[in-house]
Amino acid sequence: MSARMSARLSTRARMPALIVAIMLVLLPAMGSADPFALPDFGSSADRLMSRAEERDLGQEFMKWVRKALPISDDPVLTDYLETLGQQLVAASGHPGRYRFFLIEEPTINAFAGPDGHIGVFAGLILATETEGELASVIAHELAHVSQGHLMRRFETQKQMALPATALLLAAAVLGATVDAEIGTAGLMGVQGAAAQKQINFTRANEEEADRIGIDTLARAGHDPYAMPGFFQRLARTTRIADSAAPAFLRTHPVTTSRIADAMNRARQHGVRQRPDSLRFHLARANLRQRRESNPARAVEHFANTLEQGRYRDETAQRYGYALALTRAGRLETARKQLAPLIEAHPSQTEFLVLRAEIDRRAGKPERAVRDLKGAVGLAPGNWPLNQAYAEALMAAGKPAQALAALERFVAQRSDIAPIYELMADAAGQAGQRALNHRYRAEYLYHSNELEPAIRQLELALRLDDLDFHLASRLQVRLAELKALERAREARN
């Protein structure tokens, strides 16, 4: 387990006490009549919240999500989820800002937060049997966002400060999707339950999200029957034992009439036959081997299933085997398993990134640099390839080249927080202290930590050996972030 993941889990373990402490500070300011009421931001006619207010709420919400849940920083898995999500956004007819992120928990669920933040649990991906089923849940959550269901729940409530709103919202959502210790118990039981009641989607909301989600599925080329089919399959668990019901059914109750309505909606589009993408199967294989904490047991699982022919996609199963072998330190065997996969799929991102990781771990980063250079040239906007290329350059003792490569990448895609963290590390290794602070600031800003980001820029501007042109750029960026901070304070 990485130090970063250990820190996340340690923070998660402290969440109940952390939420209680903050609530004790917030309670006096929230009044006695209805201290856990979520706020009214106006009527439906004039929009419940401005775009800026909704963005602020989304940022505050994500701070709590990051503290409570192990959000994956794996670029390959996150890029797949983001790609699938954006394909559905394009087909939905409701363009906007949407961010999709993976939570490495076995829970079978997904949730939509404010400002288009959509979280998908690893357990959901593993529970789906087709890519259409996974897409159906994401399309459903997209509909909750596009139809403003979450924001409508604020309409009849009293005003409350944005940080308190975000805290209650996060606690209620996390309590519903993960376990009571993080959410409702962390809010001292009855208060957390009250917050959950305030944001629960109504039956009408769920049915509307089903209808719109099915329409989106069909326009995206997926089988519209995937949604009612997945609901039906999950609902069978409740007939076995209610305690075994997936979290998705507790937060999105499925009734016979709801399944029938979804079937009728799907019937309007007809059956669509669409093969699952290879990336869907690769993501499932990756998550399956990561689920096993002992790499040796993961290796044994994939070896046995390959020998017995128990798999749905052989390419994905061999990829999972190679991943498990790499994690177990059996690098040469992993390379041999991967070689025929690359020969058959020479431009597949997942395979190229894994080969580079094997080379780096084997002490051959120069080979990884050589192999990835051409791939990055052909796909300059590919996040996983660019990150792997920069990591290989740094391992080869070329941090300045790594930084230059990442600067070219962020000129195309400027909103990926982990890239800025890698840029800060590369700048630090290259001895560029000002750039280390600059990119640390960007990492914090894109992680919704505005005040610490400002502090990093201020530290950079205090350096004695600061280049005039870089100082000017830092001053401009500092002024931008301070203006954002002032505007946010004025709204709150």
C-alpha positions as CSV (number, residue, x, y, z in Angstrom):
1,M,0.0,0.0,0.0
2,S,1.4,3.4,-0.9
3,A,2.1,6.1,1.6
4,R,-0.4,8.3,-0.1
5,M,-3.2,5.7,0.2
6,S,-2.2,5.0,3.9
7,A,-2.6,8.7,4.6
8,R,-6.0,8.7,3.0
9,L,-7.2,5.7,5.0
10,S,-5.9,7.2,8.1
11,T,-7.8,10.4,7.5
12,R,-10.9,8.4,6.7
13,A,-10.7,6.7,10.0
14,R,-10.7,10.1,11.7
15,M,-13.7,11.4,9.8
16,P,-16.4,10.8,12.4
17,A,-14.6,12.8,15.1
18,L,-13.6,15.4,12.5
19,I,-17.2,16.0,11.4
20,V,-18.4,16.1,15.0
21,A,-15.8,18.7,15.9
22,I,-16.7,20.9,13.0
23,M,-20.4,20.6,13.7
24,L,-19.9,21.7,17.3
25,V,-18.4,24.9,15.9
26,L,-21.2,25.4,13.4
27,L,-24.2,24.6,15.5
28,P,-24.4,27.9,17.4
29,A,-24.5,29.9,14.1
30,M,-27.2,27.7,12.6
31,G,-30.0,28.6,15.0
32,S,-32.2,26.5,17.1
33,A,-35.4,26.2,15.0
34,D,-34.1,23.8,12.4
35,P,-30.3,23.6,12.7
36,F,-29.8,21.0,10.0
37,A,-32.0,22.5,7.4
38,L,-30.3,22.9,4.0
39,P,-30.5,26.4,2.6
40,D,-32.9,28.2,0.2
41,F,-31.0,29.9,-2.6
42,G,-34.1,31.4,-4.2
43,S,-36.9,30.2,-6.2
44,S,-36.9,27.8,-9.2
45,A,-37.8,30.8,-11.5
46,D,-34.6,32.7,-10.8
47,R,-32.3,29.7,-10.3
48,L,-31.6,28.3,-6.9
49,M,-27.9,29.1,-7.0
50,S,-25.7,31.1,-9.3
51,R,-23.0,29.2,-11.2
52,A,-20.4,30.7,-9.0
53,E,-22.2,29.6,-5.8
54,E,-22.8,26.1,-7.2
55,R,-19.1,25.9,-8.1
56,D,-18.2,26.9,-4.5
57,L,-20.5,24.3,-3.1
58,G,-19.0,21.6,-5.3
59,Q,-15.5,22.5,-4.2
60,E,-16.4,22.4,-0.5
61,F,-18.3,19.1,-1.1
62,M,-15.3,17.5,-2.8
63,K,-13.0,18.5,0.1
64,W,-15.0,16.3,2.4
65,V,-15.3,13.5,-0.2
66,R,-11.5,13.4,-0.5
67,K,-11.1,13.3,3.3
68,A,-13.6,10.5,3.7
69,L,-13.0,8.2,0.6
70,P,-10.1,6.7,-1.2
71,I,-10.4,8.5,-4.5
72,S,-8.2,6.7,-7.1
73,D,-5.3,8.6,-8.5
74,D,-4.6,5.9,-11.1
75,P,-4.6,7.7,-14.4
76,V,-5.5,4.7,-16.5
77,L,-8.7,3.8,-14.5
78,T,-9.7,7.4,-14.1
79,D,-9.2,8.2,-17.7
80,Y,-11.4,5.3,-18.8
81,L,-14.2,6.5,-16.4
82,E,-13.8,10.1,-17.6
83,T,-13.9,9.0,-21.3
84,L,-17.1,6.9,-20.8
85,G,-18.7,9.7,-18.8
86,Q,-17.9,12.4,-21.4
87,Q,-19.3,10.2,-24.2
88,L,-22.6,10.0,-22.3
89,V,-22.5,13.8,-21.6
90,A,-22.1,14.3,-25.4
91,A,-25.2,12.1,-26.0
92,S,-27.3,13.5,-23.3
93,G,-28.1,16.8,-24.9
94,H,-27.2,18.6,-21.6
95,P,-23.6,19.9,-22.0
96,G,-21.9,21.3,-18.9
97,R,-19.0,20.8,-16.5
98,Y,-18.9,17.2,-15.3
99,R,-16.1,15.5,-13.5
100,F,-16.0,11.7,-13.0
101,F,-13.9,10.1,-10.4
102,L,-13.3,6.5,-9.1
103,I,-13.6,5.5,-5.5
104,E,-11.6,2.4,-4.6
105,E,-14.2,0.8,-2.4
106,P,-16.1,-2.5,-2.9
107,T,-19.5,-0.7,-2.5
108,I,-21.9,-1.1,-5.3
109,N,-23.0,2.5,-5.8
110,A,-22.5,5.9,-7.5
111,F,-23.5,9.4,-6.5
112,A,-24.0,12.8,-8.0
113,G,-22.7,15.8,-6.1
114,P,-23.1,19.5,-6.7
115,D,-21.4,21.2,-9.7
116,G,-21.4,18.0,-11.7
117,H,-19.1,15.8,-9.5
118,I,-20.0,12.2,-10.1
119,G,-18.4,9.5,-8.0
120,V,-18.4,5.8,-9.1
121,F,-17.3,3.1,-6.7
122,A,-15.1,0.3,-7.9
123,G,-17.6,-2.2,-6.6
124,L,-20.1,-1.0,-9.1
125,I,-17.8,-1.5,-12.0
126,L,-17.1,-5.0,-10.8
127,A,-20.8,-5.7,-10.3
128,T,-21.8,-4.7,-13.9
129,E,-21.7,-7.5,-16.4
130,T,-21.7,-5.2,-19.5
131,E,-20.4,-1.7,-20.3
132,G,-24.0,-0.8,-21.0
133,E,-25.0,-1.5,-17.3
134,L,-22.1,0.7,-16.1
135,A,-23.1,3.4,-18.6
136,S,-26.8,3.1,-17.4
137,V,-25.9,4.1,-13.8
138,I,-23.6,7.0,-15.0
139,A,-26.4,8.2,-17.3
140,H,-28.8,8.1,-14.4
141,E,-26.5,10.2,-12.2
142,L,-26.0,12.6,-15.1
143,A,-29.7,13.1,-15.3
144,H,-29.9,13.9,-11.6
145,V,-27.3,16.7,-12.3
146,S,-28.8,18.0,-15.5
147,Q,-32.3,18.2,-14.0
148,G,-31.1,20.0,-10.9
149,H,-32.6,17.4,-8.6
150,L,-30.0,17.9,-5.9
151,M,-30.3,21.7,-6.0
152,R,-34.1,21.5,-5.9
153,R,-33.9,19.9,-2.5
154,F,-32.6,23.2,-1.1
155,E,-35.6,25.2,-2.3
156,T,-37.8,25.4,0.8
157,Q,-35.0,25.5,3.4
158,K,-33.5,28.4,5.4
159,Q,-30.3,30.1,4.6
160,M,-27.1,28.6,5.9
161,A,-23.4,29.3,5.3
162,L,-21.9,27.4,2.3
163,P,-19.3,25.5,4.3
164,A,-22.0,24.1,6.6
165,T,-24.2,23.2,3.7
166,A,-21.3,21.4,2.0
167,L,-20.5,19.5,5.2
168,L,-24.0,18.3,5.7
169,L,-24.4,17.4,2.1
170,A,-21.1,15.4,2.1
171,A,-21.9,13.7,5.4
172,A,-25.4,12.7,4.2
173,V,-24.2,11.4,0.8
174,L,-21.2,9.6,2.3
175,G,-23.3,8.1,5.1
176,A,-25.7,6.7,2.5
177,T,-23.1,5.4,0.1
178,V,-20.4,4.0,2.4
179,D,-21.3,3.3,6.0
180,A,-22.9,5.0,9.0
181,E,-19.6,5.7,10.7
182,I,-18.6,8.2,8.1
183,G,-22.0,9.9,7.6
184,T,-24.9,9.8,9.9
185,A,-23.1,8.5,13.0
186,G,-20.5,11.2,12.4
187,L,-23.2,13.7,12.6
188,M,-24.5,12.3,15.9
189,G,-27.2,10.1,14.6
190,V,-30.5,11.9,14.4
191,Q,-29.0,15.1,13.0
192,G,-27.2,13.2,10.2
193,A,-30.4,11.3,9.4
194,A,-32.2,14.6,9.2
195,A,-29.6,15.9,6.7
196,Q,-30.0,12.7,4.7
197,K,-33.8,13.2,4.6
198,Q,-33.3,16.7,3.2
199,I,-31.4,15.5,0.1
200,N,-33.0,12.2,-0.7
201,F,-34.3,12.2,-4.2
202,T,-38.0,11.8,-4.5
203,R,-39.6,8.9,-6.4
204,A,-40.4,11.4,-9.2
205,N,-36.8,12.4,-9.3
206,E,-35.7,8.8,-9.7
207,E,-38.2,8.1,-12.4
208,E,-37.2,11.2,-14.3
209,A,-33.5,10.3,-14.0
210,D,-34.4,6.8,-15.3
211,R,-36.3,8.1,-18.3
212,I,-33.6,10.7,-19.3
213,G,-30.8,8.2,-18.6
214,I,-32.4,5.6,-20.9
215,D,-32.7,8.2,-23.6
216,T,-29.0,9.1,-23.1
217,L,-28.0,5.4,-23.2
218,A,-29.8,4.9,-26.5
219,R,-28.3,8.0,-28.1
220,A,-24.9,6.9,-27.0
221,G,-25.4,3.6,-28.8
222,H,-25.8,1.4,-25.6
223,D,-28.6,-1.0,-25.1
224,P,-31.4,0.9,-23.3
225,Y,-32.5,-2.3,-21.7
226,A,-29.2,-2.3,-19.7
227,M,-30.7,0.0,-17.1
228,P,-33.8,-2.0,-16.1
229,G,-31.9,-5.2,-16.5
230,F,-29.2,-4.1,-14.0
231,F,-31.9,-2.8,-11.6
232,Q,-33.7,-6.1,-11.8
233,R,-30.5,-8.2,-11.2
234,L,-29.6,-6.1,-8.2
235,A,-33.1,-6.2,-6.8
236,R,-32.9,-10.0,-6.6
237,T,-30.4,-9.6,-3.7
238,T,-33.2,-8.1,-1.5
239,R,-35.2,-11.2,-2.0
240,I,-32.4,-13.2,-0.5
241,A,-31.6,-10.9,2.5
242,D,-32.4,-7.2,3.0
243,S,-29.0,-6.7,4.7
244,A,-27.3,-7.9,1.6
245,A,-28.9,-5.2,-0.6
246,P,-26.3,-3.2,-2.4
247,A,-25.9,0.5,-1.4
248,F,-27.3,1.5,-4.8
249,L,-30.7,0.0,-3.9
250,R,-30.7,1.8,-0.5
251,T,-30.0,5.2,-2.1
252,H,-32.0,4.5,-5.3
253,P,-34.9,2.3,-4.2
254,V,-36.1,0.0,-7.0
255,T,-39.7,-1.1,-7.1
256,T,-41.5,-3.4,-9.5
257,S,-43.4,-0.4,-11.0
258,R,-40.1,1.5,-11.5
259,I,-38.5,-1.5,-13.3
260,A,-41.7,-1.8,-15.5
261,D,-41.6,2.0,-16.3
262,A,-37.9,1.6,-17.3
263,M,-38.7,-1.4,-19.5
264,N,-41.5,0.6,-21.2
265,R,-39.1,3.5,-21.8
266,A,-36.4,1.1,-23.2
267,R,-39.0,-0.5,-25.5
268,Q,-39.5,2.9,-27.2
269,H,-35.9,2.7,-28.4
270,G,-35.6,-1.1,-29.1
271,V,-32.7,-3.4,-28.4
272,R,-29.2,-2.2,-29.3
273,Q,-26.5,-4.7,-29.8
274,R,-23.1,-3.1,-28.9
275,P,-20.0,-5.1,-27.9
276,D,-18.3,-4.0,-24.7
277,S,-15.1,-2.0,-25.3
278,L,-11.8,-3.6,-24.5
279,R,-11.2,-0.8,-22.0
280,F,-14.2,-1.9,-20.0
281,H,-12.9,-5.4,-19.6
282,L,-9.4,-4.1,-18.8
283,A,-10.7,-1.8,-16.1
284,R,-12.5,-4.7,-14.5
285,A,-9.4,-6.9,-14.6
286,N,-7.4,-4.1,-13.1
287,L,-9.8,-3.5,-10.3
288,R,-10.2,-7.2,-9.6
289,Q,-6.4,-7.7,-9.1
290,R,-6.2,-4.5,-7.0
291,R,-9.0,-5.8,-4.8
292,E,-6.7,-8.6,-3.6
293,S,-4.4,-7.1,-1.0
294,N,-1.9,-10.0,-1.3
295,P,-0.3,-9.8,-4.7
296,A,0.6,-13.6,-4.6
297,R,-3.1,-14.5,-4.2
298,A,-4.0,-12.2,-7.1
299,V,-1.4,-13.9,-9.2
300,E,-2.8,-17.3,-8.2
301,H,-6.4,-16.2,-9.1
302,F,-5.5,-15.1,-12.6
303,A,-3.3,-18.0,-13.3
304,N,-6.0,-20.5,-12.3
305,T,-8.8,-18.7,-14.3
306,L,-6.6,-18.6,-17.4
307,E,-5.7,-22.3,-17.0
308,Q,-9.3,-23.3,-16.5
309,G,-10.7,-20.9,-19.2
310,R,-12.9,-19.1,-16.7
311,Y,-13.1,-15.6,-18.1
312,R,-15.2,-13.4,-20.3
313,D,-12.3,-11.8,-22.2
314,E,-8.9,-13.5,-22.5
315,T,-7.0,-10.3,-23.3
316,A,-8.3,-8.6,-20.2
317,Q,-7.6,-11.7,-18.1
318,R,-4.0,-11.8,-19.3
319,Y,-3.6,-8.1,-18.6
320,G,-4.9,-8.6,-15.0
321,Y,-2.4,-11.5,-14.7
322,A,0.5,-9.2,-15.9
323,L,-0.6,-6.5,-13.5
324,A,-0.7,-8.9,-10.6
325,L,2.7,-10.3,-11.5
326,T,4.2,-6.8,-11.6
327,R,2.7,-6.0,-8.2
328,A,4.3,-9.3,-6.9
329,G,7.7,-8.2,-8.3
330,R,7.8,-11.0,-10.9
331,L,8.8,-8.5,-13.6
332,E,10.2,-10.8,-16.3
333,T,7.2,-13.1,-16.2
334,A,4.9,-10.1,-16.3
335,R,6.8,-8.7,-19.4
336,K,6.4,-12.1,-21.1
337,Q,2.6,-12.1,-20.4
338,L,2.3,-8.5,-21.7
339,A,4.4,-8.9,-24.9
340,P,1.7,-10.7,-27.0
341,L,-0.9,-8.3,-25.8
342,I,1.1,-5.3,-27.1
343,E,1.8,-7.2,-30.4
344,A,-1.9,-7.6,-30.9
345,H,-2.8,-4.1,-29.6
346,P,0.3,-1.9,-30.2
347,S,-1.4,1.4,-29.3
348,Q,-3.4,0.3,-26.3
349,T,-2.8,2.8,-23.5
350,E,-3.1,0.3,-20.7
351,F,-0.5,-2.0,-22.2
352,L,2.0,0.7,-22.9
353,V,1.7,2.2,-19.4
354,L,2.2,-1.2,-17.8
355,R,5.3,-2.0,-20.0
356,A,6.8,1.3,-18.9
357,E,6.1,0.5,-15.2
358,I,7.8,-2.9,-15.6
359,D,10.8,-1.3,-17.2
360,R,11.1,1.4,-14.4
361,R,10.7,-1.2,-11.7
362,A,13.4,-3.3,-13.4
363,G,15.8,-0.4,-13.4
364,K,15.5,0.2,-17.1
365,P,13.8,3.6,-17.3
366,E,15.6,4.6,-20.5
367,R,13.9,1.8,-22.3
368,A,10.5,3.1,-21.0
369,V,11.4,6.6,-22.2
370,R,12.3,5.3,-25.7
371,D,9.1,3.2,-26.0
372,L,6.8,6.0,-24.7
373,K,8.3,8.9,-26.7
374,G,6.6,7.9,-29.9
375,A,3.3,7.0,-28.3
376,V,3.1,10.5,-26.6
377,G,3.9,12.1,-30.0
378,L,1.0,10.3,-31.5
379,A,-1.4,11.0,-28.6
380,P,-0.2,14.3,-27.1
381,G,-3.5,14.7,-25.1
382,N,-3.4,11.3,-23.6
383,W,-3.2,11.7,-19.8
384,P,-1.9,8.2,-18.8
385,L,0.7,8.1,-21.5
386,N,2.0,11.6,-20.7
387,Q,2.2,10.8,-17.0
388,A,4.0,7.5,-17.6
389,Y,6.5,9.3,-19.9
390,A,7.2,11.9,-17.3
391,E,7.7,9.4,-14.6
392,A,10.1,7.4,-16.8
393,L,12.1,10.6,-17.5
394,M,12.3,11.3,-13.8
395,A,13.4,7.8,-13.1
396,A,16.1,8.2,-15.8
397,G,17.4,11.3,-14.0
398,K,15.9,13.8,-16.4
399,P,13.5,15.8,-14.3
400,A,13.9,19.0,-16.4
401,Q,12.8,17.1,-19.5
402,A,9.9,15.6,-17.6
403,L,8.8,19.0,-16.5
404,A,9.0,20.3,-20.1
405,A,7.0,17.4,-21.4
406,L,4.3,18.0,-18.7
407,E,4.2,21.7,-19.5
408,R,3.4,20.8,-23.1
409,F,0.6,18.4,-21.9
410,V,-1.1,21.0,-19.6
411,A,-1.2,23.4,-22.4
412,Q,-3.8,21.0,-23.8
413,R,-5.4,19.7,-20.7
414,S,-5.1,22.0,-17.7
415,D,-7.5,20.6,-15.2
416,I,-5.9,17.4,-14.0
417,A,-4.7,17.8,-10.4
418,P,-2.3,14.8,-10.2
419,I,-0.3,16.2,-13.2
420,Y,0.5,19.4,-11.3
421,E,1.7,17.3,-8.3
422,L,4.0,15.5,-10.6
423,M,5.2,18.7,-12.1
424,A,6.0,20.1,-8.7
425,D,8.0,17.0,-7.9
426,A,9.9,17.3,-11.2
427,A,10.6,21.0,-10.6
428,G,11.9,20.1,-7.1
429,Q,14.2,17.4,-8.5
430,A,15.4,19.8,-11.1
431,G,16.3,22.4,-8.5
432,Q,13.7,24.9,-9.7
433,R,12.3,26.1,-6.4
434,A,10.0,28.7,-7.7
435,L,8.4,26.3,-10.2
436,N,8.1,23.8,-7.4
437,H,5.9,26.3,-5.4
438,R,4.1,27.4,-8.6
439,Y,3.0,23.9,-9.6
440,R,2.3,22.9,-6.0
441,A,-0.1,25.9,-6.0
442,E,-1.8,24.6,-9.1
443,Y,-2.2,21.2,-7.6
444,L,-3.8,22.6,-4.5
445,Y,-6.0,24.9,-6.6
446,H,-7.3,22.0,-8.7
447,S,-7.8,20.0,-5.5
448,N,-10.2,22.8,-4.3
449,E,-7.7,24.1,-1.7
450,L,-7.6,27.8,-2.6
451,E,-6.0,29.3,0.5
452,P,-3.0,26.9,0.6
453,A,-2.6,27.5,-3.1
454,I,-2.3,31.2,-2.4
455,R,0.3,30.6,0.3
456,Q,2.5,28.5,-2.2
457,L,2.5,31.4,-4.7
458,E,3.5,33.8,-1.9
459,L,6.3,31.6,-0.9
460,A,7.6,31.5,-4.5
461,L,7.5,35.3,-4.7
462,R,9.7,35.5,-1.6
463,L,12.6,33.6,-3.2
464,D,15.8,35.7,-3.9
465,D,16.8,34.2,-7.2
466,L,13.4,34.7,-8.9
467,D,13.5,35.3,-12.6
468,F,11.7,38.6,-13.6
469,H,9.4,37.0,-16.2
470,L,8.5,34.1,-13.9
471,A,7.9,36.6,-11.1
472,S,5.5,38.5,-13.3
473,R,3.5,35.3,-14.1
474,L,3.4,34.4,-10.5
475,Q,2.1,37.8,-9.5
476,V,-0.7,37.6,-12.2
477,R,-1.7,34.1,-10.9
478,L,-1.6,35.2,-7.3
479,A,-3.9,38.2,-8.2
480,E,-6.3,35.8,-9.9
481,L,-6.5,33.4,-6.9
482,K,-6.9,36.3,-4.4
483,A,-9.7,37.7,-6.6
484,L,-11.4,34.3,-6.5
485,E,-11.0,34.2,-2.7
486,R,-12.5,37.6,-2.3
487,A,-15.5,36.8,-4.5
488,R,-16.1,33.6,-2.7
489,E,-16.0,35.3,0.7
490,A,-18.5,37.9,-0.6
491,R,-20.9,35.2,-1.7
492,N,-20.7,33.5,1.7
